C-alpha cells in the first residue's frame, strides 16, 4: 500500500486540477443553465456575471483504495456575494464518483 505523502508526490497535481476543471466546468455550466433560478438569478443570460473560486481537496474514505479528489467551485454573484457551491468528486483516474450543487 502506498502512503498519502508518496501518493501526492507521485501525482501531477497541476494536471489533475486542470483536467478536473475542464470536466467540472462543463457539468456546472449545464447545471447553471437549468437551475439558475435556484441561485436567485432571474434571467439565464445573467449567468455570465457569476464568478467562481475553485479549490482542490483530497478526501480519504474507507470505500476507495485510492483517495477521492474533490474540486469545489464557490459561486458568487456580480456583487461578490456567496450564493452557492458546486462539488465534483472523482477517483484518481477521473472516474466519476459524485457531484453536488448547493444554492444558499
Secondary structure, 3 states (H helix, E strand, C coil): CCCHHHHHHHCCHHHHHHHHHHHHHHHHHHHHHHHHHHHCCCCHHHHHHCEEEEEEEEECCCCCCCCEEEEEEEEECCCCCEEEEEEEEECCCCCEEEEEEEEC
